[in-house]
Amino acid sequence: MRDTRSLLLETDFPSLQRLQLQTLQVNLGYLCNLSCTHCHVNAGPSRTELMDRETIDLVIQYLDKTGIKTLDMTGGSPEMNPHFQYLVESVSEMDVNVIDRCNPTILMEPGYEYLPEFFARHNIMVVASMPCYQEQNVDKQRGKYVYRDSVSGLKRLNAMGYGKSDTGLVLNLVYNPDEPILPPAQDELEQDYRRELKSRHNIVFNELYVLANMPINRFGARLIAKNQYYDYMTLLRNAYSENNLNNVMCRHLISVDYTGHVYDCDFNQMLSIPLLASDRPQTHLKDLMTRDIEGLDITVGEHCYACTAGQGSSCGGALN
């Protein structure tokens, strides 16, 4: 698999400075029960990298010290980390909002049946990947029976009250295309999802997040293999919108990998571009315990055009 990293480091993307931190995004490891064709993390069942208890305790300490009010857990499948419950229970006592970026098929795996009730008990916001409402498209991107198991997992969440307007239990879905194209308008696609998932499976949800695919790792390698990389980057550049710079996630978020090293965003993490890249080869979360990073430069690359193309993309979906 050819790496696109060297193609992304030099850029004319506009400079960005960090605002006040609102979210700590933590990758609990690259282990996942799926191995998806678009995955920018290269996650899968054979990955062994998992955040250990010592590093998780450091995450809890950092949240306590800084007063950051949102913990955004990602992976892999974050629930497969053996310390997942410990982390959630610890931060729930600290008045921290918890987001779990969930592959809903994990809810159908043996040993993880407890998750819907656990999510609800701790009022976790579930952000569930659902790349299409059509079975053929999902299974092509994620593997045979993934659509079936995703539907079953979402139904379990609905049964706990998730996605229903009167419960306060938030279930948001995530769409991203599997081709080198920009995603459609978020509002319009959300209505399609609501109609189709309701009529086909009686599934409800709160919001749909629409994201553009990053030209890195598996998706980037596919672009190169099919001679589509430069066309895709041209598409992203031509669709650049300056207005999106005000709302890109990296301005109020930092990303922590399973070893505790810190990056400006999840995508920089996957490209091994560290936070404070001009100062040091790596930055660890413990280095930030006594350092205020508000106002400092964010390290950018060509891949940043994916976040600012068209309606924009962030961990919370479209930017405008």
C-alpha positions in Angstrom: 0.0 0.0 0.0 1.5 3.3 -1.1 1.6 6.1 1.5 0.4 9.6 0.5 2.1 11.3 3.4 5.0 12.7 1.4 2.6 14.2 -1.1 0.7 16.1 1.6 3.4 17.7 3.7 4.1 20.7 1.4 1.2 23.0 1.0 0.0 26.5 0.5 -3.0 26.0 2.7 -3.7 29.1 4.8 -2.2 29.3 8.3 -4.4 28.6 11.2 -4.2 29.4 14.9 -5.7 27.5 17.8 -8.6 28.9 19.8 -9.5 27.8 23.3 -9.7 24.1 23.7 -13.2 22.6 24.0 -12.6 19.0 23.0 -10.1 16.3 23.8 -10.3 13.6 21.1 -8.7 10.4 22.2 -7.9 7.4 20.0 -8.2 4.4 22.3 -6.5 2.1 19.7 -6.6 0.8 16.2 -8.3 -2.5 17.0 -11.6 -2.9 15.2 -14.0 -5.7 14.3 -14.1 -4.3 10.7 -11.5 -3.4 8.1 -13.2 -0.8 5.9 -11.9 0.2 2.5 -12.0 4.0 3.3 -10.5 3.8 6.8 -8.0 6.6 7.4 -6.8 4.8 10.5 -6.0 1.5 8.9 -8.0 -0.1 11.7 -8.9 -3.8 11.7 -9.2 -7.0 13.6 -5.4 -7.7 13.4 -4.3 -4.4 15.0 -2.9 -4.7 18.5 -2.3 -1.1 19.4 -4.4 -0.1 22.4 -4.2 2.7 25.0 -3.0 1.3 28.3 -4.4 2.2 31.8 -1.5 4.6 32.6 -2.2 6.7 29.6 -5.9 6.6 30.2 -5.2 7.9 33.7 -3.2 10.7 32.1 -6.2 11.6 29.9 -8.4 11.8 33.0 -5.9 14.0 34.8 -5.6 16.3 31.8 -9.4 16.7 31.6 -9.5 17.5 35.3 -6.7 20.0 35.1 -7.9 21.9 32.1 -11.6 21.8 32.6 -12.2 20.6 29.0 -15.9 19.6 28.9 -16.0 17.2 26.0 -14.2 13.8 25.6 -14.5 12.4 22.1 -13.5 8.8 21.9 -12.5 7.2 18.7 -10.6 4.2 17.3 -10.7 1.6 15.7 -13.6 0.5 17.8 -13.0 2.4 21.0 -15.3 0.0 22.9 -12.7 -2.8 22.3 -10.2 -1.2 24.6 -10.3 -3.1 27.8 -10.3 0.1 29.8 -13.2 1.7 28.0 -15.7 1.3 30.8 -13.2 2.6 33.3 -12.6 5.8 31.3 -16.3 6.5 30.7 -17.1 5.9 34.4 -14.3 8.1 35.6 -15.0 11.1 33.4 -18.8 10.8 33.9 -18.2 11.8 37.5 -16.4 15.0 36.3 -19.3 16.6 34.4 -17.6 15.9 31.1 -19.7 15.2 28.0 -18.7 11.9 26.4 -18.9 11.1 22.7 -18.4 7.6 21.4 -17.6 7.2 17.7 -19.2 3.9 17.3 -19.3 1.3 14.5 -22.8 0.0 15.2 -21.9 -3.6 14.3 -19.8 -3.8 17.5 -23.1 -3.9 19.4 -23.8 -7.3 17.8 -20.4 -8.8 18.7 -20.3 -11.4 21.6 -19.2 -9.7 24.8 -20.4 -6.2 23.8 -24.2 -6.7 24.2 -24.0 -4.5 27.4 -23.1 -1.4 25.4 -26.5 0.2 24.6 -27.5 0.1 28.3 -24.1 1.3 29.3 -24.2 4.2 26.8 -27.7 5.2 28.1 -26.7 5.0 31.8 -23.8 7.4 31.2 -25.7 9.6 28.7 -23.0 9.1 26.0 -23.6 10.8 22.7 -23.3 8.0 20.1 -21.9 9.0 16.7 -22.5 5.9 14.6 -21.0 5.2 11.1 -23.6 4.4 8.5 -22.1 5.1 5.1 -25.4 4.6 3.3 -29.0 3.5 3.8 -28.7 0.9 1.1 -27.4 -2.5 1.9 -25.4 -3.0 -1.3 -23.4 0.2 -0.8 -22.6 -0.5 2.8 -21.5 -4.1 2.3 -19.3 -3.0 -0.6 -17.5 -0.5 1.5 -17.4 -2.4 4.8 -17.9 -6.1 4.2 -20.6 -8.7 3.9 -23.5 -8.5 6.4 -22.2 -5.2 7.8 -25.4 -3.4 6.8 -27.5 -6.1 8.5 -25.6 -5.9 11.7 -25.5 -2.1 11.6 -29.3 -2.0 11.3 -29.6 -4.4 14.3 -27.2 -2.3 16.3 -29.1 0.9 15.6 -32.3 -0.8 16.6 -30.8 -1.8 19.9 -29.9 1.9 20.5 -33.4 3.0 19.5 -34.8 0.5 22.0 -32.8 2.2 24.8 -34.3 5.6 23.7 -31.5 6.8 21.5 -32.4 9.0 18.6 -35.8 9.9 20.1 -36.6 13.5 20.6 -37.9 13.2 24.2 -35.1 11.1 25.8 -32.0 13.3 25.6 -30.1 10.3 24.3 -28.4 11.5 21.2 -27.7 9.2 18.2 -26.0 10.8 15.2 -25.1 9.0 12.0 -22.1 9.5 9.8 -22.0 9.4 6.0 -18.9 9.5 3.8 -18.7 8.5 0.1 -16.6 5.6 -1.0 -15.5 7.3 -4.2 -13.3 10.4 -4.9 -16.2 12.8 -4.9 -17.5 15.5 -2.5 -20.4 14.4 -0.4 -23.9 15.7 -1.2 -25.5 18.5 0.8 -25.9 17.4 4.4 -29.5 18.7 4.9 -30.8 17.0 1.8 -29.1 13.7 2.5 -30.3 13.7 6.1 -33.9 13.8 4.9 -33.2 10.8 2.6 -31.7 8.9 5.5 -34.6 9.7 7.8 -37.2 8.6 5.2 -35.4 5.4 4.1 -34.3 4.1 7.5 -37.7 4.8 9.0 -39.6 3.2 6.2 -37.3 0.2 5.8 -36.3 -0.5 9.5 -38.3 1.9 11.7 -34.9 3.4 12.8 -34.8 7.0 14.0 -31.8 9.3 14.8 -31.0 12.9 15.7 -28.6 14.2 13.0 -26.6 13.1 10.0 -22.9 14.1 9.7 -21.6 14.3 6.2 -17.8 14.1 5.7 -15.4 14.2 2.8 -12.9 11.3 2.7 -9.3 12.1 3.6 -6.7 11.2 0.9 -4.6 9.3 3.5 -4.0 5.6 4.4 -6.4 3.1 2.7 -8.4 5.7 0.8 -5.2 7.6 -0.2 -3.6 4.3 -1.4 -6.7 3.5 -3.5 -6.5 6.9 -5.1 -2.9 6.4 -6.1 -3.5 2.8 -7.3 -6.3 4.0 -9.6 -4.4 7.2 -10.7 -7.1 9.3 -9.1 -5.0 11.1 -6.4 -4.2 14.3 -8.3 -7.8 14.6 -9.7 -9.2 14.2 -6.2 -6.8 16.9 -4.8 -7.8 19.2 -7.6 -11.4 18.7 -6.8 -10.8 19.5 -3.1 -8.7 22.6 -4.0 -11.2 23.9 -6.5 -14.0 23.5 -3.9 -12.1 25.3 -1.1 -14.2 27.8 0.9 -12.5 30.3 3.0 -15.5 30.6 5.3 -14.9 27.1 6.5 -11.6 28.2 8.2 -13.6 29.7 11.0 -15.1 26.4 12.0 -12.6 23.6 11.3 -12.4 21.2 14.3 -8.6 21.6 14.8 -9.1 25.2 16.1 -10.7 23.9 19.3 -9.6 20.3 19.5 -6.5 18.2 20.0 -6.1 14.6 19.2 -4.3 12.0 21.4 -3.0 8.7 20.1 -3.0 5.4 22.0 0.5 6.2 23.4 -0.5 9.6 24.7 1.2 11.6 21.9 -0.7 14.7 20.8 -1.6 16.1 17.4 -3.6 19.0 15.9 -6.3 16.6 14.6 -7.0 12.9 14.0 -5.8 13.2 10.5 -2.4 14.7 11.5 -2.2 11.8 13.9 -2.5 9.3 11.1 0.1 11.2 9.1 2.5 11.4 12.2 2.5 15.2 12.1 2.9 16.1 15.8 1.4 19.0 17.7 4.0 21.8 17.9 5.7 20.3 15.0 8.2 23.2 14.7 9.3 22.7 18.3 9.9 19.0 18.7 9.6 15.6 16.9 6.8 14.5 19.2 4.6 16.1 21.9 3.2 14.1 24.7 0.0 14.9 26.7 2.1 15.2 29.8 4.1 18.0 28.1 0.8 20.1 27.9 0.0 19.8 31.6 1.5 23.2 32.3 1.4 24.7 28.8 -1.3 26.9 27.3 -1.5 26.3 23.5 -4.2 28.8 22.7 -3.1 31.1 19.9 -0.3 28.8 18.6 0.0 27.8 15.0 -1.8 24.6 13.8 0.3 22.4 11.5 -1.4 22.2 8.1 -1.0 20.1 5.0 -2.6 19.4 1.6 -5.1 17.1 3.3 -6.6 20.2 5.1 -8.4 21.0 1.8 -10.7 18.0 2.5 -12.0 19.8 5.6 -12.6 23.1 3.8 -14.0 21.9 0.4 -17.6 22.7 -0.4 -19.8 22.7 2.7 -16.8 21.6 4.8 -16.2 18.6 7.0 -15.5 18.2 10.7 -16.2 15.7 13.4 -19.5 17.4 13.7 -20.4 17.1 10.0 -20.7 20.0 7.5 -19.4 23.4 8.5 -21.8 25.6 6.7 
